[in-house]
Amino acid sequence: MKGVILAGGLGTRLYPLTKITNKHLLPLYDKPMIYYPLITMVKAGIKDIMIITGGNNAGDFIRLLQNGQEFGLTQLNYAYQEKEGGIAHALAIAENFVDKDKVLVILGDNIVEDDISAAVSDFETQKRGAKIFLKEIKTPKDYGVAEIKGGKIIGIEEKPKHPKSNLAVIGVYMYDSTVFDIVKQIKPSARGEMEITDVNNWYIQEGTLTYHILKGWWGDAGASVDALLETNNFIARKVKNEGPNHWWNWTAWKNSQ
């Protein structure tokens, strides 16, 4: 399976912090934000990764991460998104990189505490389709919300005024290679973007969308300055309370392999 981290966007919700840098390069306690999805992917066994970014600071990712050797990657690739067009639009850039493989997609500002290895392994055995990650939260109306009946997702509604559940669709997704054919068929939404919710609903209509519910903490660090602060504080507490055994201690994990 390939890995794609989406790290574009203007980060306007974090102004003025993002006036001179990409939001995914901002610090989350003792590491740049982009380190966290990278660590999540590598711990799940994915070592062929592409980072898709844009704007004036794209070159900073290369200076920071170089060839990914620090993370034990087989290959670290970079692609440039010329303009914002939504998550699905950004994912389409990775078509040649993914080719006929399956792909794990993580939004670069989504920070998950869980080890997602089991979910990745489960999707590897899934014959076709997609698997999305859900998290039970207090304010699901700010996100795409999944409606589940009989153990299956029957619909996803984007930012509903009256959510049908408290299960938010977070920025971690897994797809088979047909996702690129689907993206080519969906149309831009009212806000002019290619919505990933439309892609996910396509798989629902096919009956091939499965899901995994996260148990641990999840943070959408790019949602607001308050969300960025909350994420920083959570990681700081975890690092200080758990010492060298905390989830994001990359050096300790690498030495244990």
CYANA upper distance limits for C-alpha pairs under 8 A (distance plus 0.5 A):
  1 MET  CA     46 ILE  CA      7.01
  1 MET  CA     48 ASP  CA      8.39
  1 MET  CA    101 ASP  CA      6.44
  1 MET  CA    102 LYS  CA      5.48
  1 MET  CA    103 VAL  CA      5.93
  1 MET  CA    104 LEU  CA      7.63
  1 MET  CA    124 GLU  CA      8.11
  2 LYS  CA     46 ILE  CA      6.92
  2 LYS  CA     47 LYS  CA      7.97
  2 LYS  CA     48 ASP  CA      5.98
  2 LYS  CA     49 ILE  CA      6.49
  2 LYS  CA     98 VAL  CA      6.65
  2 LYS  CA    101 ASP  CA      7.29
  2 LYS  CA    102 LYS  CA      6.76
  2 LYS  CA    103 VAL  CA      5.22
  2 LYS  CA    104 LEU  CA      6.81
  3 GLY  CA     41 MET  CA      7.49
  3 GLY  CA     46 ILE  CA      6.85
  3 GLY  CA     47 LYS  CA      8.03
  3 GLY  CA     48 ASP  CA      6.70
  3 GLY  CA     49 ILE  CA      4.97
  3 GLY  CA     50 MET  CA      6.77
  3 GLY  CA    103 VAL  CA      5.97
  3 GLY  CA    104 LEU  CA      5.29
  3 GLY  CA    105 VAL  CA      6.51
  3 GLY  CA    106 ILE  CA      8.49
  4 VAL  CA     49 ILE  CA      6.14
  4 VAL  CA     50 MET  CA      5.34
  4 VAL  CA     51 ILE  CA      6.38
  4 VAL  CA     52 ILE  CA      7.83
  4 VAL  CA     91 LEU  CA      8.28
  4 VAL  CA     94 ALA  CA      7.98
  4 VAL  CA    103 VAL  CA      7.50
  4 VAL  CA    104 LEU  CA      6.68
  4 VAL  CA    105 VAL  CA      5.33
  4 VAL  CA    106 ILE  CA      6.99
  5 ILE  CA     37 PRO  CA      7.71
  5 ILE  CA     38 LEU  CA      8.31
  5 ILE  CA     49 ILE  CA      8.04
  5 ILE  CA     50 MET  CA      6.82
  5 ILE  CA     51 ILE  CA      5.35
  5 ILE  CA     52 ILE  CA      6.76
  5 ILE  CA    105 VAL  CA      6.34
  5 ILE  CA    106 ILE  CA      5.50
  5 ILE  CA    107 LEU  CA      6.27
  5 ILE  CA    108 GLY  CA      6.26
  6 LEU  CA     51 ILE  CA      6.60
  6 LEU  CA     52 ILE  CA      5.56
  6 LEU  CA     53 THR  CA      6.96
  6 LEU  CA     87 ILE  CA      8.26
  6 LEU  CA     90 ALA  CA      7.60
  6 LEU  CA     91 LEU  CA      8.06
  6 LEU  CA    105 VAL  CA      7.93
  6 LEU  CA    106 ILE  CA      6.90
  6 LEU  CA    107 LEU  CA      5.41
  6 LEU  CA    108 GLY  CA      5.97
  7 ALA  CA     24 HIS  CA      6.68
  7 ALA  CA     34 ILE  CA      8.31
  7 ALA  CA     51 ILE  CA      7.21
  7 ALA  CA     52 ILE  CA      6.18
  7 ALA  CA     53 THR  CA      5.21
  7 ALA  CA     54 GLY  CA      8.10
  7 ALA  CA    107 LEU  CA      7.14
  7 ALA  CA    108 GLY  CA      5.58
  7 ALA  CA    109 ASP  CA      8.17
  8 GLY  CA     22 ASN  CA      8.10
  8 GLY  CA     52 ILE  CA      6.97
  8 GLY  CA     53 THR  CA      4.49
  8 GLY  CA     54 GLY  CA      5.44
  8 GLY  CA     55 GLY  CA      7.71
  8 GLY  CA     81 GLN  CA      7.53
  8 GLY  CA     84 GLU  CA      8.19
  9 GLY  CA     22 ASN  CA      8.39
  9 GLY  CA     53 THR  CA      8.02
  9 GLY  CA     54 GLY  CA      7.35
  9 GLY  CA     55 GLY  CA      7.93
  9 GLY  CA     84 GLU  CA      6.73
 10 LEU  CA     18 THR  CA      7.94
 10 LEU  CA     22 ASN  CA      7.65
 10 LEU  CA     23 LYS  CA      8.29
 10 LEU  CA     55 GLY  CA      7.69
 11 GLY  CA     15 TYR  CA      7.48
 11 GLY  CA     18 THR  CA      6.47
 11 GLY  CA     22 ASN  CA      7.53
 11 GLY  CA     23 LYS  CA      6.25
 11 GLY  CA    222 GLY  CA      7.65
 12 THR  CA     16 PRO  CA      8.44
 12 THR  CA     18 THR  CA      7.50
 13 ARG  CA    222 GLY  CA      7.77
 13 ARG  CA    223 ALA  CA      7.11
 13 ARG  CA    224 SER  CA      5.98
 13 ARG  CA    225 VAL  CA      7.78
 14 LEU  CA     18 THR  CA      6.50
 14 LEU  CA     23 LYS  CA      8.02
 14 LEU  CA    222 GLY  CA      7.50
 14 LEU  CA    223 ALA  CA      8.33
 14 LEU  CA    224 SER  CA      6.35
 14 LEU  CA    225 VAL  CA      6.08
 15 TYR  CA     19 LYS  CA      6.70
 17 LEU  CA     21 THR  CA      7.95
 17 LEU  CA     23 LYS  CA      8.19
 18 THR  CA     22 ASN  CA      6.33
 18 THR  CA     23 LYS  CA      6.18
 21 THR  CA     25 LEU  CA      7.43
 21 THR  CA     26 LEU  CA      8.17
 21 THR  CA     56 ASN  CA      8.40
 21 THR  CA     57 ASN  CA      6.48
 22 ASN  CA     26 LEU  CA      7.70
 22 ASN  CA     55 GLY  CA      8.26
 22 ASN  CA     57 ASN  CA      6.54
 22 ASN  CA     58 ALA  CA      8.33
 23 LYS  CA     33 MET  CA      8.30
 23 LYS  CA    109 ASP  CA      8.45
 23 LYS  CA    222 GLY  CA      7.62
 24 HIS  CA     32 PRO  CA      7.53
 24 HIS  CA     33 MET  CA      5.52
 24 HIS  CA     34 ILE  CA      5.75
 24 HIS  CA    108 GLY  CA      6.69
 24 HIS  CA    109 ASP  CA      6.78
 25 LEU  CA     32 PRO  CA      5.60
 25 LEU  CA     33 MET  CA      6.02
 25 LEU  CA     34 ILE  CA      6.65
 25 LEU  CA     61 PHE  CA      8.31
 26 LEU  CA     32 PRO  CA      6.00
 26 LEU  CA     33 MET  CA      6.26
 27 PRO  CA     31 LYS  CA      6.02
 27 PRO  CA     32 PRO  CA      4.85
 27 PRO  CA     33 MET  CA      6.14
 28 LEU  CA     32 PRO  CA      6.35
 28 LEU  CA     33 MET  CA      5.99
 28 LEU  CA    228 LEU  CA      8.33
 28 LEU  CA    231 THR  CA      7.56
 28 LEU  CA    232 ASN  CA      5.46
 28 LEU  CA    235 ILE  CA      7.80
 29 TYR  CA    232 ASN  CA      5.76
 29 TYR  CA    233 ASN  CA      8.01
 29 TYR  CA    235 ILE  CA      7.00
 29 TYR  CA    236 ALA  CA      6.26
 31 LYS  CA     35 TYR  CA      7.04
 32 PRO  CA     36 TYR  CA      8.34
 33 MET  CA     37 PRO  CA      8.45
 33 MET  CA    108 GLY  CA      7.79
 33 MET  CA    109 ASP  CA      7.24
 34 ILE  CA     38 LEU  CA      7.10
 34 ILE  CA    108 GLY  CA      6.36
 34 ILE  CA    109 ASP  CA      7.92
 35 TYR  CA     39 ILE  CA      6.59
 36 TYR  CA     40 THR  CA      6.72
 36 TYR  CA    108 GLY  CA      8.47
 36 TYR  CA    111 ILE  CA      6.93
 36 TYR  CA    248 TRP  CA      7.71
 37 PRO  CA     41 MET  CA      6.65
 37 PRO  CA    106 ILE  CA      7.09
 37 PRO  CA    107 LEU  CA      8.27
 37 PRO  CA    108 GLY  CA      6.58
 37 PRO  CA    109 ASP  CA      8.45
 37 PRO  CA    110 ASN  CA      7.82
 37 PRO  CA    111 ILE  CA      7.18
 38 LEU  CA     42 VAL  CA      6.72
 38 LEU  CA     71 PHE  CA      8.43
 39 ILE  CA     43 LYS  CA      6.49
 39 ILE  CA     71 PHE  CA      8.07
 39 ILE  CA    248 TRP  CA      7.67
 39 ILE  CA    250 TRP  CA      7.57
 40 THR  CA     44 ALA  CA      6.83
 40 THR  CA    112 VAL  CA      8.17
 40 THR  CA    115 ASP  CA      7.57
 40 THR  CA    116 ILE  CA      7.93
 41 MET  CA     45 GLY  CA      7.08
 41 MET  CA     46 ILE  CA      5.91
 41 MET  CA     47 LYS  CA      7.98
 42 VAL  CA     46 ILE  CA      5.41
 42 VAL  CA     47 LYS  CA      6.22
 42 VAL  CA     71 PHE  CA      7.88
 42 VAL  CA     72 GLY  CA      8.47
 42 VAL  CA     73 LEU  CA      8.09
 43 LYS  CA    115 ASP  CA      7.87
 43 LYS  CA    117 SER  CA      7.54
 44 ALA  CA    115 ASP  CA      7.60
 44 ALA  CA    116 ILE  CA      6.56
 44 ALA  CA    117 SER  CA      4.69
 44 ALA  CA    118 ALA  CA      8.40
 44 ALA  CA    120 VAL  CA      7.29
 45 GLY  CA    117 SER  CA      7.61
 47 LYS  CA     72 GLY  CA      7.71
 47 LYS  CA     73 LEU  CA      5.06
 47 LYS  CA     74 THR  CA      5.82
 47 LYS  CA     75 GLN  CA      7.21
 48 ASP  CA     73 LEU  CA      6.78
 48 ASP  CA     74 THR  CA      6.04
 48 ASP  CA     75 GLN  CA      5.42
 48 ASP  CA     76 LEU  CA      6.72
 48 ASP  CA     77 ASN  CA      8.46
 49 ILE  CA     73 LEU  CA      8.18
 49 ILE  CA     75 GLN  CA      6.89
 49 ILE  CA     76 LEU  CA      5.65
 49 ILE  CA     77 ASN  CA      6.61
 50 MET  CA     76 LEU  CA      6.31
 50 MET  CA     77 ASN  CA      4.86
 50 MET  CA     78 TYR  CA      5.90
 50 MET  CA     79 ALA  CA      7.64
 50 MET  CA     94 ALA  CA      8.08
 50 MET  CA     97 PHE  CA      8.22
 51 ILE  CA     76 LEU  CA      8.14
 51 ILE  CA     77 ASN  CA      6.72
 51 ILE  CA     78 TYR  CA      5.42
 51 ILE  CA     79 ALA  CA      6.82
 52 ILE  CA     78 TYR  CA      6.41
 52 ILE  CA     79 ALA  CA      5.26
 52 ILE  CA     80 TYR  CA      6.25
 52 ILE  CA     81 GLN  CA      7.10
 52 ILE  CA     90 ALA  CA      7.71
 52 ILE  CA     93 ILE  CA      8.37
 52 ILE  CA     94 ALA  CA      8.50
 53 THR  CA     58 ALA  CA      6.48
 53 THR  CA     78 TYR  CA      8.20
 53 THR  CA     79 ALA  CA      6.98
 53 THR  CA     80 TYR  CA      5.79
 53 THR  CA     81 GLN  CA      6.28
 54 GLY  CA     58 ALA  CA      5.98
 54 GLY  CA     80 TYR  CA      5.72
 54 GLY  CA     81 GLN  CA      5.39
 54 GLY  CA     82 GLU  CA      6.59
 54 GLY  CA     83 LYS  CA      7.84
 55 GLY  CA     81 GLN  CA      8.42
 55 GLY  CA     82 GLU  CA      7.88
 57 ASN  CA     61 PHE  CA      8.11
 58 ALA  CA     62 ILE  CA      8.08
 58 ALA  CA     80 TYR  CA      7.97
 59 GLY  CA     63 ARG  CA      7.06
 60 ASP  CA     64 LEU  CA      6.59
 61 PHE  CA     65 LEU  CA      6.36
 61 PHE  CA     66 GLN  CA      7.95
 62 ILE  CA     66 GLN  CA      5.20
 62 ILE  CA     67 ASN  CA      8.07
 65 LEU  CA     70 GLU  CA      8.34
 67 ASN  CA     73 LEU  CA      8.47
 67 ASN  CA     75 GLN  CA      7.42
 67 ASN  CA     76 LEU  CA      5.99
 67 ASN  CA     77 ASN  CA      8.32
 68 GLY  CA     72 GLY  CA      7.13
 68 GLY  CA     73 LEU  CA      5.92
 68 GLY  CA     74 THR  CA      8.41
 68 GLY  CA     75 GLN  CA      7.36
 68 GLY  CA     76 LEU  CA      5.93
 69 GLN  CA     73 LEU  CA      6.10
 69 GLN  CA     74 THR  CA      8.24
 79 ALA  CA     93 ILE  CA      7.89
 79 ALA  CA     94 ALA  CA      8.25
 81 GLN  CA     90 ALA  CA      7.12
 81 GLN  CA     93 ILE  CA      8.00
 84 GLU  CA     89 HIS  CA      8.46
 84 GLU  CA     90 ALA  CA      8.28
 84 GLU  CA    193 GLU  CA      8.37
 85 GLY  CA     89 HIS  CA      5.84
 85 GLY  CA     90 ALA  CA      7.39
 85 GLY  CA    192 GLY  CA      7.56
 85 GLY  CA    193 GLU  CA      5.21
 85 GLY  CA    194 MET  CA      6.52
 86 GLY  CA     90 ALA  CA      6.88
 86 GLY  CA    193 GLU  CA      5.13
 86 GLY  CA    194 MET  CA      5.40
 86 GLY  CA    195 GLU  CA      6.37
 86 GLY  CA    196 ILE  CA      8.05
 87 ILE  CA     91 LEU  CA      6.68
 87 ILE  CA    193 GLU  CA      8.47
 87 ILE  CA    194 MET  CA      7.12
 87 ILE  CA    195 GLU  CA      6.78
 87 ILE  CA    196 ILE  CA      6.28
 88 ALA  CA     92 ALA  CA      6.77
 88 ALA  CA    183 VAL  CA      6.85
 88 ALA  CA    194 MET  CA      5.77
 88 ALA  CA    195 GLU  CA      6.28
 88 ALA  CA    196 ILE  CA      5.56
 88 ALA  CA    199 VAL  CA      7.95
 89 HIS  CA     93 ILE  CA      7.64
 89 HIS  CA    183 VAL  CA      7.91
 89 HIS  CA    193 GLU  CA      8.04
 89 HIS  CA    194 MET  CA      6.05
 89 HIS  CA    195 GLU  CA      8.47
 90 ALA  CA     94 ALA  CA      8.19
 91 LEU  CA     95 GLU  CA      7.96
 92 ALA  CA    180 PHE  CA      6.53
 92 ALA  CA    183 VAL  CA      7.46
 94 ALA  CA     98 VAL  CA      6.58
 95 GLU  CA     99 ASP  CA      6.34
 95 GLU  CA    180 PHE  CA      6.91
 98 VAL  CA    102 LYS  CA      7.47
 98 VAL  CA    103 VAL  CA      7.15
 98 VAL  CA    177 SER  CA      7.78
 99 ASP  CA    177 SER  CA      7.32
100 LYS  CA    176 ASP  CA      8.31
100 LYS  CA    177 SER  CA      5.84
101 ASP  CA    176 ASP  CA      7.22
101 ASP  CA    177 SER  CA      6.46
102 LYS  CA    124 GLU  CA      8.30
102 LYS  CA    174 MET  CA      7.78
102 LYS  CA    175 TYR  CA      6.25
102 LYS  CA    176 ASP  CA      4.92
102 LYS  CA    177 SER  CA      6.23
103 VAL  CA    174 MET  CA      6.07
103 VAL  CA    175 TYR  CA      5.94
103 VAL  CA    176 ASP  CA      6.95
103 VAL  CA    177 SER  CA      8.02
104 LEU  CA    172 VAL  CA      7.86
104 LEU  CA    173 TYR  CA      6.37
104 LEU  CA    174 MET  CA      4.96
104 LEU  CA    175 TYR  CA      7.25
105 VAL  CA    171 GLY  CA      8.27
105 VAL  CA    172 VAL  CA      6.16
105 VAL  CA    173 TYR  CA      5.62
105 VAL  CA    174 MET  CA      6.54
106 ILE  CA    110 ASN  CA      7.54
106 ILE  CA    171 GLY  CA      6.21
106 ILE  CA    172 VAL  CA      5.03
106 ILE  CA    173 TYR  CA      7.07
107 LEU  CA    171 GLY  CA      5.66
107 LEU  CA    172 VAL  CA      7.05
109 ASP  CA    219 GLY  CA      8.48
109 ASP  CA    220 ASP  CA      6.38
109 ASP  CA    221 ALA  CA      5.71
109 ASP  CA    222 GLY  CA      5.92
110 ASN  CA    170 ILE  CA      8.08
110 ASN  CA    171 GLY  CA      6.52
110 ASN  CA    172 VAL  CA      8.16
110 ASN  CA    218 TRP  CA      7.74
110 ASN  CA    219 GLY  CA      6.31
110 ASN  CA    220 ASP  CA      5.29
110 ASN  CA    221 ALA  CA      6.76
110 ASN  CA    222 GLY  CA      8.26
111 ILE  CA    218 TRP  CA      6.14
111 ILE  CA    219 GLY  CA      5.56
111 ILE  CA    220 ASP  CA      6.98
111 ILE  CA    221 ALA  CA      7.65
111 ILE  CA    231 THR  CA      8.48
112 VAL  CA    216 GLY  CA      7.83
112 VAL  CA    217 TRP  CA      6.63
112 VAL  CA    218 TRP  CA      5.12
112 VAL  CA    219 GLY  CA      7.10
113 GLU  CA    216 GLY  CA      5.97
113 GLU  CA    217 TRP  CA      5.72
113 GLU  CA    218 TRP  CA      6.76
113 GLU  CA    247 TRP  CA      7.62
114 ASP  CA    214 LEU  CA      7.22
114 ASP  CA    215 LYS  CA      7.43
114 ASP  CA    216 GLY  CA      5.86
114 ASP  CA    217 TRP  CA      7.75
116 ILE  CA    120 VAL  CA      6.79
117 SER  CA    121 SER  CA      6.64
118 ALA  CA    122 ASP  CA      6.59
119 ALA  CA    123 PHE  CA      6.73
119 ALA  CA    212 HIS  CA      7.23
120 VAL  CA    124 GLU  CA      6.76
121 SER  CA    125 THR  CA      7.27
122 ASP  CA    126 GLN  CA      7.04
123 PHE  CA    130 ALA  CA      8.26
123 PHE  CA    131 LYS  CA      7.32
123 PHE  CA    174 MET  CA      8.06
128 ARG  CA    176 ASP  CA      6.65
128 ARG  CA    208 THR  CA      7.22
129 GLY  CA    175 TYR  CA      6.69
129 GLY  CA    176 ASP  CA      6.17
129 GLY  CA    178 THR  CA      8.33
129 GLY  CA    203 TYR  CA      6.90
129 GLY  CA    208 THR  CA      5.10
129 GLY  CA    209 LEU  CA      6.28
129 GLY  CA    210 THR  CA      8.48
130 ALA  CA    173 TYR  CA      8.05
130 ALA  CA    174 MET  CA      5.95
130 ALA  CA    175 TYR  CA      4.85
130 ALA  CA    176 ASP  CA      6.72
130 ALA  CA    200 ASN  CA      8.25
130 ALA  CA    203 TYR  CA      7.29
130 ALA  CA    208 THR  CA      6.82
130 ALA  CA    209 LEU  CA      5.36
130 ALA  CA    210 THR  CA      6.77
131 LYS  CA    173 TYR  CA      6.63
131 LYS  CA    174 MET  CA      5.58
131 LYS  CA    175 TYR  CA      7.07
131 LYS  CA    209 LEU  CA      6.05
131 LYS  CA    210 THR  CA      5.08
131 LYS  CA    211 TYR  CA      5.47
131 LYS  CA    212 HIS  CA      7.71
132 ILE  CA    169 VAL  CA      7.65
132 ILE  CA    170 ILE  CA      8.43
132 ILE  CA    172 VAL  CA      6.99
132 ILE  CA    173 TYR  CA      5.11
132 ILE  CA    174 MET  CA      6.66
132 ILE  CA    209 LEU  CA      7.99
132 ILE  CA    210 THR  CA      7.03
132 ILE  CA    211 TYR  CA      5.29
132 ILE  CA    212 HIS  CA      6.86
133 PHE  CA    169 VAL  CA      6.60
133 PHE  CA    170 ILE  CA      6.50
133 PHE  CA    171 GLY  CA      8.13
133 PHE  CA    172 VAL  CA      6.31
133 PHE  CA    173 TYR  CA      6.79
133 PHE  CA    211 TYR  CA      6.18
133 PHE  CA    212 HIS  CA      5.41
133 PHE  CA    213 ILE  CA      6.26
133 PHE  CA    214 LEU  CA      7.28
134 LEU  CA    146 ALA  CA      8.37
134 LEU  CA    167 LEU  CA      6.27
134 LEU  CA    168 ALA  CA      5.93
134 LEU  CA    169 VAL  CA      5.25
134 LEU  CA    170 ILE  CA      6.32
134 LEU  CA    211 TYR  CA      7.47
134 LEU  CA    212 HIS  CA      6.61
134 LEU  CA    213 ILE  CA      5.16
134 LEU  CA    214 LEU  CA      6.60
135 LYS  CA    167 LEU  CA      5.83
135 LYS  CA    168 ALA  CA      5.82
135 LYS  CA    169 VAL  CA      7.21
135 LYS  CA    170 ILE  CA      7.30
135 LYS  CA    213 ILE  CA      6.16
135 LYS  CA    214 LEU  CA      5.85
135 LYS  CA    215 LYS  CA      7.91
135 LYS  CA    218 TRP  CA      8.08
136 GLU  CA    140 PRO  CA      8.40
136 GLU  CA    166 ASN  CA      5.93
136 GLU  CA    167 LEU  CA      5.00
136 GLU  CA    168 ALA  CA      6.72
136 GLU  CA    213 ILE  CA      8.31
136 GLU  CA    214 LEU  CA      8.42
137 ILE  CA    166 ASN  CA      6.31
137 ILE  CA    167 LEU  CA      6.96
137 ILE  CA    168 ALA  CA      7.20
138 LYS  CA    166 ASN  CA      7.20
139 THR  CA    166 ASN  CA      7.85
140 PRO  CA    144 GLY  CA      7.81
140 PRO  CA    145 VAL  CA      6.76
140 PRO  CA    159 LYS  CA      8.03
140 PRO  CA    163 PRO  CA      7.29
140 PRO  CA    165 SER  CA      8.24
140 PRO  CA    166 ASN  CA      5.91
140 PRO  CA    167 LEU  CA      7.03
140 PRO  CA    168 ALA  CA      5.81
141 LYS  CA    145 VAL  CA      7.58
141 LYS  CA    158 GLU  CA      8.42
141 LYS  CA    159 LYS  CA      5.27
141 LYS  CA    160 PRO  CA      5.72
141 LYS  CA    161 LYS  CA      6.57
141 LYS  CA    162 HIS  CA      7.61
141 LYS  CA    163 PRO  CA      6.41
142 ASP  CA    159 LYS  CA      5.59
142 ASP  CA    160 PRO  CA      8.16
143 TYR  CA    158 GLU  CA      6.59
143 TYR  CA    159 LYS  CA      5.39
143 TYR  CA    160 PRO  CA      8.42
143 TYR  CA    168 ALA  CA      6.39
143 TYR  CA    169 VAL  CA      7.18
143 TYR  CA    170 ILE  CA      8.22
144 GLY  CA    156 ILE  CA      6.72
144 GLY  CA    157 GLU  CA      5.93
144 GLY  CA    158 GLU  CA      4.56
144 GLY  CA    159 LYS  CA      5.87
144 GLY  CA    160 PRO  CA      8.07
144 GLY  CA    168 ALA  CA      6.24
144 GLY  CA    169 VAL  CA      5.79
144 GLY  CA    170 ILE  CA      8.33
144 GLY  CA    197 THR  CA      7.53
145 VAL  CA    156 ILE  CA      5.87
145 VAL  CA    157 GLU  CA      5.80
145 VAL  CA    158 GLU  CA      6.80
145 VAL  CA    159 LYS  CA      7.53
145 VAL  CA    160 PRO  CA      7.89
145 VAL  CA    163 PRO  CA      7.03
145 VAL  CA    164 LYS  CA      7.78
145 VAL  CA    165 SER  CA      7.19
145 VAL  CA    166 ASN  CA      7.56
145 VAL  CA    167 LEU  CA      6.25
145 VAL  CA    168 ALA  CA      5.21
145 VAL  CA    169 VAL  CA      6.34
146 ALA  CA    153 ILE  CA      6.96
146 ALA  CA    154 ILE  CA      8.23
146 ALA  CA    155 GLY  CA      6.47
146 ALA  CA    156 ILE  CA      5.01
146 ALA  CA    157 GLU  CA      7.20
146 ALA  CA    164 LYS  CA      7.97
146 ALA  CA    165 SER  CA      7.12
146 ALA  CA    167 LEU  CA      6.30
146 ALA  CA    168 ALA  CA      6.90
146 ALA  CA    169 VAL  CA      7.08
147 GLU  CA    153 ILE  CA      6.16
147 GLU  CA    154 ILE  CA      6.31
147 GLU  CA    155 GLY  CA      5.81
147 GLU  CA    156 ILE  CA      6.66
147 GLU  CA    164 LYS  CA      6.44
147 GLU  CA    165 SER  CA      6.55
147 GLU  CA    167 LEU  CA      8.36
148 ILE  CA    152 LYS  CA      5.84
148 ILE  CA    153 ILE  CA      4.85
148 ILE  CA    154 ILE  CA      6.27
148 ILE  CA    155 GLY  CA      7.92
148 ILE  CA    165 SER  CA      8.50
149 LYS  CA    153 ILE  CA      6.93
149 LYS  CA    154 ILE  CA      7.15
152 LYS  CA    210 THR  CA      7.56
153 ILE  CA    204 ILE  CA      7.45
153 ILE  CA    209 LEU  CA      7.76
153 ILE  CA    210 THR  CA      7.70
153 ILE  CA    211 TYR  CA      8.22
154 ILE  CA    204 ILE  CA      6.93
155 GLY  CA    201 ASN  CA      6.91
155 GLY  CA    204 ILE  CA      7.34
156 ILE  CA    197 THR  CA      7.26
156 ILE  CA    200 ASN  CA      8.18
156 ILE  CA    201 ASN  CA      6.93
157 GLU  CA    163 PRO  CA      8.43
157 GLU  CA    197 THR  CA      8.06
158 GLU  CA    197 THR  CA      7.34
159 LYS  CA    163 PRO  CA      8.44
175 TYR  CA    179 VAL  CA      6.71
177 SER  CA    181 ASP  CA      8.47
178 THR  CA    182 ILE  CA      6.94
179 VAL  CA    183 VAL  CA      6.68
179 VAL  CA    199 VAL  CA      7.88
180 PHE  CA    184 LYS  CA      6.97
181 ASP  CA    185 GLN  CA      7.27
182 ILE  CA    186 ILE  CA      7.06
182 ILE  CA    199 VAL  CA      7.01
182 ILE  CA    202 TRP  CA      8.01
183 VAL  CA    194 MET  CA      8.22
183 VAL  CA    199 VAL  CA      7.08
186 ILE  CA    194 MET  CA      7.63
186 ILE  CA    198 ASP  CA      7.50
186 ILE  CA    199 VAL  CA      7.91
187 LYS  CA    194 MET  CA      6.99
188 PRO  CA    192 GLY  CA      5.53
188 PRO  CA    193 GLU  CA      5.31
188 PRO  CA    194 MET  CA      5.20
188 PRO  CA    195 GLU  CA      7.52
189 SER  CA    193 GLU  CA      5.91
189 SER  CA    194 MET  CA      6.85
189 SER  CA    195 GLU  CA      7.21
194 MET  CA    198 ASP  CA      8.38
195 GLU  CA    199 VAL  CA      7.47
196 ILE  CA    200 ASN  CA      6.75
197 THR  CA    201 ASN  CA      6.56
198 ASP  CA    202 TRP  CA      6.70
199 VAL  CA    203 TYR  CA      7.22
200 ASN  CA    204 ILE  CA      6.89
200 ASN  CA    209 LEU  CA      7.79
201 ASN  CA    205 GLN  CA      6.77
202 TRP  CA    206 GLU  CA      6.97
203 TYR  CA    207 GLY  CA      6.67
203 TYR  CA    208 THR  CA      5.96
203 TYR  CA    209 LEU  CA      5.77
204 ILE  CA    208 THR  CA      6.59
204 ILE  CA    209 LEU  CA      5.77
219 GLY  CA    227 ALA  CA      7.77
219 GLY  CA    230 GLU  CA      8.44
219 GLY  CA    231 THR  CA      6.38
220 ASP  CA    227 ALA  CA      7.01
220 ASP  CA    228 LEU  CA      8.14
220 ASP  CA    231 THR  CA      8.24
221 ALA  CA    227 ALA  CA      5.65
221 ALA  CA    228 LEU  CA      4.91
221 ALA  CA    229 LEU  CA      8.37
221 ALA  CA    230 GLU  CA      8.35
221 ALA  CA    231 THR  CA      6.46
222 GLY  CA    227 ALA  CA      7.31
222 GLY  CA    228 LEU  CA      6.70
223 ALA  CA    227 ALA  CA      6.43
223 ALA  CA    228 LEU  CA      7.88
224 SER  CA    228 LEU  CA      6.74
225 VAL  CA    229 LEU  CA      6.71
226 ASP  CA    230 GLU  CA      6.59
227 ALA  CA    231 THR  CA      6.61
228 LEU  CA    232 ASN  CA      6.69
229 LEU  CA    233 ASN  CA      6.62
230 GLU  CA    234 PHE  CA      6.66
231 THR  CA    235 ILE  CA      6.72
232 ASN  CA    236 ALA  CA      6.58
233 ASN  CA    237 ARG  CA      6.66
234 PHE  CA    238 LYS  CA      6.69
235 ILE  CA    239 VAL  CA      6.54
236 ALA  CA    240 LYS  CA      6.63
237 ARG  CA    241 ASN  CA      6.36
238 LYS  CA    242 GLU  CA      6.33
238 LYS  CA    243 GLY  CA      8.43
238 LYS  CA    246 HIS  CA      6.98
239 VAL  CA    243 GLY  CA      6.05
239 VAL  CA    244 PRO  CA      8.02
239 VAL  CA    246 HIS  CA      6.12
239 VAL  CA    248 TRP  CA      8.34
242 GLU  CA    246 HIS  CA      5.61
244 PRO  CA    249 ASN  CA      6.80
244 PRO  CA    252 ALA  CA      7.12
245 ASN  CA    249 ASN  CA      7.22
245 ASN  CA    252 ALA  CA      7.66
249 ASN  CA    253 TRP  CA      6.94
250 TRP  CA    254 LYS  CA      6.55
251 THR  CA    255 ASN  CA      6.68
252 ALA  CA    256 SER  CA      6.82
253 TRP  CA    257 GLN  CA      7.22
